[in-house]
């Protein structure tokens, strides 16, 4: 397919791996994520996960590690909880 497809497609990661997308999202939105997740005084996730576990992974640095996975779940959980609260 060389010559028919752009190099970015030919050199892309295998389908299904979202690590690069996740790291890019953290990198592009680091300030917002830090404010939303870490500095919000009523973050629900803090009852279950120590902040010190996640802070090193909020920088979005590769390679993907377990801490990035936990960070992804914390962000998702926090947004889900806030969505439920706002629906009431």
C-alpha angles and dihedrals in degrees: 000000000000108000092025101064128048115262090242089063094044092050098041124120119268115281114269099034108116098175095100092047091049093050091048091051092051091047094050094044103031096128093048093046092049092050095042099043110021107029100036106112095218101044106154095203092066089078089068108029131045113239090222089063092060107034095082090055097048090081090074095231119162146267104065111247135176090269090061089053091051090047090052090052093046092052091046093047093048093050091047093051092048091048091053092047092050091051093060 
